Structure formats: C-alpha cells, structure tokens
Amino acid sequence: MRRRVTSLLLALAACGEVDEADVCQLDYPVQIVATDNLDLVVSAGPMGTVVALTDKYNQDDIRTVGGPECGAPAHDLVEGLAMVPARVHLDPADDDPTIVCDTSSRNFFRLDPTGEVPPELLMPYLDCSRVAPTPYGPIVMHWTQAAQFLVPDFPDDETAELILDGAFVESVAGDNLIYRAGSDEIRRLDLVTREDILLRTAIYILSTTATHMLWLSNIDYEVSPVGVVELATGENHTIGLSANHDLEPDEPYRSTNERTWYLDPSGRSILHVPLAAASPMEAFNLTGAPLTFPQWGTPVLILADGTHVIADGEQVFTARPGDDDVVTLDWQYGSRSRSVVARDGALEVQMEQDLYRVPLDGGPRSLLALQVGVRREWLDEHNILTIFDDSLETIRIGANVRKTLGQARDFVRIPGRGVYFNNVLSFEQPQNGVWFAPEHVLRPQLAPCLTSYYCR
C-alpha cells in the first residue's frame, strides 16, 4: 500500500505548528517522508538534501524527494524514479550532490533540490551506471556501445574524449586503466602517456594494485595457473596452481573461490588461502618466491598494511607475510564474536552484545560499551551511534549514558548535518518512513556514573 504523505507539518501535528525555518533547530527527530520503502540513498550539499527511495526490494513507492539543507521538510522532486548520487570522482567529497544517476534509464541528471527547476538531462549518450573514477576525471561508457569516454571536466561533454573503442573497463590502478578488449585480451592503458600494452590473454582478474595485477588462467576449470603481472612492463610471473577441490560435506570452509588467491592491501605480497581449513596457507612475494607466513588458521580481517588477523580455534593472532613476528591478541574467537573492525591501532570486537577494544600489540582488551549493535558509527571519540534491538541509540563510551532517537532498521549519517534513518519494521504503520535527527540532538547529556562496572 502506497502512502503519499510527505509533509513534515503533518508528522508534527501533535506537537503543534513548526515554522520550516526552525526545523533544523528542533530538539527531537522528525519524520520527513512517510513511506513503507525499506531502502534509501541520501545525498547532501550546500543547496539541500536529496533522498532516493529505491526499488532495491521491489516495492511500489519509488521516488526522489528533496528538502532544505538540514533535510526537512521533504517534497517530491521526481515520482516513479530513484535518482541516486552520481559517483564519478575518486574522493566522493568531490562529487557534485546535485548530479544524480537515474537507476532506471541509467542517465545522468542535474537535480534542483528545491524542486523549482525540472531535472536536467546531462550527456545523454553516457551510461551513469558504468563509471570508472580516475585521477584525471571519470571514464564513462557509452550508453549503447562498448566505447569509453574520459571526461576531465565532468559533466562538460565538450571535454569528453573517446579513449577506447570496443573495450570494457575492468579496473583503475593508479594511472593505469585495465581493460578487456575483444574476447580474451587484458590490456593496460597508461592514462598519462597513453602507452597501451597487452598484459595477458585468457584470464580472470583476481585483484589489482597500482603496480601489479593478480590473474587466474581460464583454460582449465579444475586446475588453473595463477600469476602476477607488473603493470609497467607487462612482465609475468606464475605463482602456483588454483585447484577446484571437491570438499567433504563436513569439511569446514575458510575461504571462497574469489578469495582463495589475493594481493594483500599493501600490494607487497600474494596470499593463498585454500578453501579447505585442513590445507595450509601460503604467502609469496611479487615474483613468486615463498614468504614466511603461518600455515594454519583462518584470516578474519586483513589490515591496510597487509597484517592478517588470524583465528586458529579460539586463539587469535596477527601475522604479516615475510615477517617472523606473531602477536597473540587478548581475544577468544568463536560464536561470541560477531563483528570486528580496525580503528586507531586496535580492533573493535563485538563479543555477544558488548563492544571491546583489543590492542594489536597484544595488550589487554578493554570494554568500550555495553549493548552495541553490528551497525554502528562513531560520531566523535566519545560517542557511538548504533542500532541495538531495533532502536537507534547514541552511547557515551566509558559512562552509563545512552540516548534513544527512535526505532530504526538502518541509518545514514551526514557529518555536521545529522542522521537520516528508516524506521520501517512492519508495513502500513502510521509513523513509517524516513526520519531526520539534527546533529545537535544526537549526543546524550552526561550523567553521573553510578556503577563502576558500566564505566570502566
């Protein structure tokens, strides 16, 4: 059932009249769009905020709404189409929030967040769903042909340059464009010098860095060579074989077909993590020479410097390819561990319902906060925004202080502006929709800590 109420004033009827100019200064969350749609995409810029209700879950209420800078009140900009932010630059902060991609037609448009000017079609021959950001501007595929255009001054189509014809972009690695030509050629185009060389034929690309590409031959499904090629010279090194072993039903998996071989994020080594947990792990340098690396365990997280967090039974340790040092962490891995992320030289680990800080140097873990959900985001060094038990809450770490903002299934935070959250937990409820909490209402007020257990 589709509900078309979008007026903020209707949502606030019980609270009395509110002037639109004062909406951003309210001390409580407000409903900006009434809908049962489960998915939203938010973009924000100096001219206003745009929220796209998408067709991700095959729902009927698909539209694009907009409002003033703080996000409220909302009004329909485009009905029946979800226009999401166009991601065309390496740094999303450089994207123009008024330039959007229509997920249905795959066309670029310029949106007026006020709704006073109709959407303006931009570069109608380019496909907004096939964009490869580069340091020199986005490379965008032609809407109907396998042609690639570099647009240095996006979206000025007078600067668009045809750089490849009959080709499909695979990835961008620094100044190098990796692309597929014909049926089986993988080539490299230097975006500065425009040098174009053949890297390999008849392969799948496993991963790339700014200097190397890891490949898997597609000549034999059962047993295929794996190798690495240097992008600057085209020099290839075969590393080993990828075997598609049949596993016993009770044999535990510790990897996936896509992650059996990979370049670590630092780009300095190649890892082999076989599917079967009973098979040893291996590490190699970029010429195929073996490196020191623990043979047993399962990688649970890989850090940007190539450090691997590995679980072997309940024991968790860190190891880096080529280094002899192994550091045991104060963390027992198992069913109690739910999510883990790296932050400020440590790991944030959710153990059952609570969040702990586990130092990477092997020091003792410490409790950050109780009852923290998997979906969480730091507002600052003291406050975490999270969804716990279907409730959107801010927690002041180190103190027994929480603030509930409302029911939620997901949220999007725009730093300095506030949080947009979707509270659709069951359909056709009167308060269902997209809500907005201004930045100044997110943090809880400090209160005395009465129990040392909660404050440690």
C-alpha positions in Angstrom: 0.0 0.0 0.0 1.5 3.3 -1.0 1.2 6.3 1.2 1.9 9.8 -0.2 2.1 11.9 2.9 5.4 13.8 2.8 4.7 17.0 4.8 6.7 17.5 7.9 4.0 19.5 9.4 1.6 16.6 9.2 4.1 14.5 11.0 4.4 17.1 13.7 0.7 17.9 14.1 0.6 16.5 17.6 3.4 18.8 18.5 1.9 22.0 17.2 2.8 24.2 14.3 6.5 24.4 13.4 8.0 27.0 11.1 10.0 25.5 8.3 12.9 27.8 9.1 13.1 26.3 12.6 13.1 22.6 11.6 16.9 22.2 11.8 16.9 23.6 15.3 14.4 21.1 16.8 15.5 19.1 19.8 13.9 15.8 18.6 13.9 13.7 15.4 11.2 14.5 12.8 9.6 12.5 10.0 10.5 13.9 6.6 9.0 11.2 4.3 6.1 8.8 5.0 6.7 5.6 3.2 6.9 1.8 3.6 10.0 1.7 1.3 12.9 -0.2 3.0 15.8 1.4 1.2 17.0 5.0 1.0 20.0 6.7 -0.5 20.9 10.2 0.8 23.0 12.9 -0.8 23.6 16.3 0.8 25.1 19.5 -0.5 25.0 23.3 0.2 21.8 23.7 -1.8 19.9 21.0 0.0 19.3 17.3 0.7 18.0 14.6 -1.7 16.6 11.3 -0.6 16.1 8.5 -3.2 13.6 5.7 -2.3 14.9 2.9 -4.5 13.4 -0.3 -5.9 16.0 -2.5 -4.2 13.3 -4.6 -2.5 10.9 -4.4 -5.5 8.5 -2.1 -3.7 6.0 0.3 -5.3 6.9 3.6 -3.6 9.8 4.7 -5.8 10.6 8.4 -6.0 13.1 11.1 -5.3 12.4 13.7 -2.6 14.3 16.8 -1.5 14.4 19.5 1.1 16.4 22.3 2.6 20.0 21.9 3.9 19.1 20.0 7.0 16.9 17.6 5.1 13.4 18.7 6.1 10.6 19.2 5.2 10.7 16.9 2.1 8.8 17.4 -1.1 8.6 15.2 -4.2 11.2 16.0 -6.9 10.6 13.0 -9.2 7.9 10.4 -8.9 8.4 6.9 -10.0 12.2 7.2 -10.4 15.0 6.8 -7.8 17.8 9.3 -8.6 20.9 8.4 -6.6 24.1 10.4 -6.2 26.4 10.0 -9.2 29.8 8.8 -8.0 32.3 10.0 -10.6 35.4 11.1 -8.6 38.0 9.2 -6.6 37.1 11.2 -3.5 33.3 11.2 -3.0 33.6 14.6 -1.4 34.4 16.0 -4.8 31.2 14.8 -6.3 28.5 17.3 -7.1 25.5 16.3 -4.9 23.1 17.8 -7.5 24.3 15.4 -10.2 22.4 12.1 -10.0 22.1 8.8 -11.7 18.6 7.6 -12.6 18.8 3.9 -11.8 16.1 3.0 -14.4 17.2 4.8 -17.5 20.9 5.0 -16.5 21.1 8.6 -17.5 22.8 11.5 -15.7 20.6 14.3 -14.5 21.1 17.6 -12.6 18.6 18.0 -9.8 17.3 21.2 -8.2 16.9 20.2 -4.5 14.2 23.0 -4.2 12.1 21.4 -7.0 11.6 24.7 -8.7 13.5 23.6 -11.9 12.8 20.2 -13.6 15.6 17.6 -13.7 18.1 18.5 -16.5 19.4 15.6 -18.7 23.2 15.6 -18.9 25.4 13.8 -21.5 22.5 11.5 -22.8 24.9 9.2 -24.7 26.8 8.1 -21.5 25.8 5.4 -19.0 25.8 6.6 -15.4 26.0 3.0 -14.1 29.3 2.3 -15.9 31.7 4.9 -14.4 35.4 4.4 -13.5 36.8 7.3 -11.4 40.4 8.1 -12.2 42.9 10.9 -11.1 42.2 12.6 -14.5 38.4 12.6 -14.4 35.8 9.8 -14.8 35.8 7.3 -17.6 32.2 6.7 -18.6 30.9 4.0 -21.0 28.7 4.9 -24.0 25.1 4.1 -23.3 24.7 1.7 -26.2 28.3 0.9 -27.4 31.5 -0.6 -25.8 33.2 2.8 -26.1 34.9 4.6 -23.2 35.0 8.4 -22.8 37.3 10.3 -20.4 35.5 13.4 -19.1 38.2 15.6 -17.4 35.8 18.5 -16.7 32.7 16.4 -15.7 29.9 17.0 -16.7 31.1 19.2 -19.5 30.6 17.0 -22.5 32.7 19.3 -24.7 35.7 17.9 -22.8 34.7 14.3 -23.3 37.4 12.3 -25.1 37.0 8.9 -26.7 39.9 6.9 -25.4 38.8 3.3 -26.1 36.5 1.7 -28.6 35.2 -1.9 -28.4 36.5 -2.3 -24.8 35.2 -2.8 -21.3 36.9 -1.3 -18.2 38.0 -3.9 -15.6 39.6 -1.6 -13.1 41.7 1.6 -12.5 45.1 1.1 -10.8 46.7 4.5 -10.2 47.5 6.0 -13.6 46.7 2.6 -15.3 43.4 1.6 -16.9 43.0 -2.2 -17.0 40.5 -3.1 -19.7 39.2 -6.1 -21.7 39.5 -6.0 -25.5 37.9 -8.5 -27.8 37.1 -11.9 -26.4 40.2 -12.6 -24.3 42.7 -9.8 -24.2 43.5 -8.0 -21.0 45.4 -4.7 -21.7 46.8 -1.8 -19.8 46.4 1.9 -20.9 48.7 4.5 -19.2 46.4 7.5 -18.8 49.4 9.9 -18.8 51.5 8.6 -21.7 48.7 6.7 -23.4 51.0 3.7 -23.8 48.9 0.6 -24.4 50.3 -2.9 -23.8 49.0 -6.4 -23.7 49.1 -7.9 -20.2 47.7 -11.4 -20.7 45.1 -13.4 -22.6 42.5 -15.9 -21.5 42.5 -15.0 -17.8 40.2 -13.8 -15.0 41.4 -10.8 -13.0 41.6 -11.6 -9.3 42.8 -8.3 -7.9 44.9 -5.2 -8.8 47.1 -2.7 -7.1 48.7 0.5 -8.5 51.7 -1.6 -9.8 50.5 -5.3 -10.2 47.6 -7.5 -11.3 46.9 -11.0 -10.0 45.4 -13.3 -12.6 43.9 -16.8 -12.9 44.0 -18.6 -16.2 40.6 -19.7 -17.6 41.9 -22.5 -19.8 41.1 -25.3 -17.2 38.3 -25.1 -14.7 39.8 -27.9 -12.5 43.4 -26.8 -12.2 44.5 -23.4 -13.5 47.7 -21.4 -13.2 47.8 -18.3 -11.0 50.2 -15.5 -11.7 51.1 -11.8 -11.3 51.9 -9.3 -14.0 53.8 -6.0 -13.5 51.7 -3.2 -15.0 54.5 -1.0 -16.0 56.4 -3.6 -18.1 53.9 -6.4 -18.7 56.3 -8.9 -17.1 54.5 -12.1 -15.9 55.4 -14.5 -13.0 53.5 -17.7 -12.5 52.9 -18.2 -8.7 51.1 -21.6 -8.4 48.0 -23.5 -9.3 44.4 -22.9 -8.2 42.7 -26.3 -7.7 39.0 -26.7 -7.6 38.9 -29.5 -5.0 35.7 -31.3 -4.0 35.3 -30.9 -0.2 33.8 -33.4 2.1 30.3 -32.3 3.4 31.7 -32.0 7.0 35.0 -30.3 5.9 34.9 -26.7 7.1 35.4 -23.9 4.6 37.6 -21.0 5.4 37.7 -19.1 2.2 35.7 -18.5 -1.1 36.6 -19.1 -4.7 37.1 -15.4 -5.2 39.4 -15.1 -2.1 41.5 -18.3 -2.4 44.2 -16.2 -4.0 44.6 -12.4 -3.5 47.0 -9.5 -3.3 47.2 -8.1 0.2 46.0 -4.5 0.6 49.6 -3.2 0.9 50.4 -4.7 -2.6 53.6 -6.3 -1.3 52.6 -9.9 -1.2 50.3 -12.6 -2.6 48.3 -14.9 -0.3 46.9 -18.3 -0.9 44.1 -19.4 1.5 42.7 -22.7 0.2 39.0 -23.5 0.6 39.6 -26.4 3.0 40.6 -25.5 6.5 42.8 -28.6 6.6 45.0 -27.2 3.9 48.0 -24.9 4.7 48.0 -21.2 3.8 50.9 -19.8 1.8 52.4 -16.4 1.0 54.6 -15.2 -1.8 56.4 -12.1 -3.0 55.6 -10.4 -6.3 58.0 -12.7 -8.2 56.6 -15.9 -6.7 59.2 -16.6 -4.0 57.7 -18.1 -0.8 57.4 -15.8 2.3 57.3 -16.6 6.0 53.6 -16.9 7.0 51.6 -19.1 9.4 50.3 -22.2 7.7 47.3 -22.8 9.8 44.3 -20.7 10.8 41.6 -18.6 9.1 42.1 -14.9 8.2 39.2 -13.0 9.8 40.4 -9.5 8.9 43.2 -8.0 6.7 44.5 -4.6 7.6 45.7 -1.9 5.1 49.4 -2.6 5.8 49.0 -6.3 5.0 48.7 -7.5 8.5 46.4 -10.5 8.8 44.2 -11.2 11.8 44.0 -15.0 12.0 41.9 -17.3 14.1 43.2 -20.8 14.9 40.5 -22.4 17.1 39.7 -19.8 19.8 43.2 -18.2 19.6 43.6 -15.0 17.6 46.9 -13.7 16.4 48.4 -11.3 13.9 50.9 -12.1 11.2 52.4 -10.3 8.2 53.7 -12.0 5.2 57.5 -12.1 5.3 57.8 -11.2 9.0 58.6 -13.8 11.7 56.8 -12.0 14.4 53.4 -13.3 15.5 51.4 -11.4 18.1 48.7 -13.2 20.2 45.7 -11.0 20.9 43.5 -10.9 24.0 40.5 -12.2 22.2 39.0 -15.7 22.2 37.4 -16.2 18.8 34.2 -18.2 18.5 30.4 -17.8 18.3 30.6 -14.9 20.8 32.5 -12.8 18.3 30.2 -11.1 15.8 31.8 -8.1 14.1 35.4 -6.8 14.1 36.8 -3.6 12.6 40.2 -1.9 12.8 40.4 1.5 14.5 43.3 3.6 15.9 45.8 0.8 16.2 43.4 -1.7 17.7 40.5 -3.9 16.8 36.9 -3.2 17.8 35.3 -6.5 18.6 31.7 -7.2 19.4 31.5 -10.0 21.8 27.9 -11.1 22.2 26.2 -7.7 22.9 29.2 -5.7 24.1 32.0 -3.8 22.3 35.6 -4.2 23.3 38.9 -2.6 22.2 41.6 -5.2 21.5 45.1 -3.7 21.1 47.1 -5.1 18.1 50.3 -5.1 20.2 48.9 -7.9 22.4 47.9 -5.8 25.3 44.8 -6.5 27.5 41.3 -5.7 26.0 39.0 -3.1 27.5 35.3 -2.7 27.5 34.1 0.2 25.3 30.3 0.0 25.7 27.5 -2.4 26.6 24.7 -3.5 24.2 26.1 -2.3 20.9 24.8 -3.5 17.5 26.7 -4.7 14.5 25.5 -1.5 12.6 27.4 1.3 14.3 29.3 4.5 13.6 31.5 6.8 15.7 30.2 10.4 16.0 33.4 11.5 17.7 36.0 10.0 20.1 33.4 9.7 22.9 30.1 8.8 21.2 28.9 5.8 19.1 25.7 5.7 17.1 24.3 2.2 16.8 21.1 0.2 16.2 20.5 -2.2 19.0 17.4 -4.3 19.3 15.7 -2.2 16.5 16.5 1.0 18.4 18.7 3.8 17.1 20.8 5.0 20.1 23.8 7.1 20.9 26.1 5.7 23.6 28.7 7.7 25.5 31.6 5.3 26.0 33.0 4.9 29.4 29.8 6.0 31.1 26.3 4.6 31.7 24.7 7.2 29.4 22.6 6.4 26.3 20.1 8.4 24.2 17.4 6.8 22.1 16.5 8.5 18.9 13.7 6.1 17.7 13.1 2.8 16.1 15.3 2.1 13.1 16.3 -0.6 10.5 19.1 1.5 9.0 20.6 5.0 9.1 22.8 7.3 7.0 24.8 10.0 8.8 25.8 13.3 7.1 28.6 14.7 9.4 27.8 18.1 10.7 24.2 17.9 9.5 22.6 14.9 11.2 21.3 11.4 10.8 18.6 10.1 8.4 17.0 6.8 9.5 14.4 4.4 8.1 12.1 3.0 10.8 10.0 0.6 8.7 10.0 -2.6 10.9 6.4 -3.6 9.9 4.3 -2.3 7.0 1.4 0.2 7.0 2.2 1.8 10.3 1.3 5.5 10.7 4.9 6.6 11.7 6.7 4.6 9.0 9.1 6.4 6.8 12.4 8.4 6.7 13.2 10.4 9.8 15.8 13.1 10.4 17.7 13.9 13.7 19.8 17.1 13.5 23.4 16.9 14.5 22.9 18.8 17.8 20.4 16.3 19.2 22.4 13.1 18.6 24.6 13.1 21.7 23.4 12.2 25.2 23.8 14.5 28.1 26.4 13.4 30.6 25.1 11.9 33.8 26.9 10.7 36.9 28.3 7.2 36.6 26.7 5.2 39.5 28.2 1.7 38.8 31.9 1.2 38.2 31.3 -1.9 36.1 29.5 0.1 33.4 32.1 2.9 33.5 35.3 1.0 33.1 
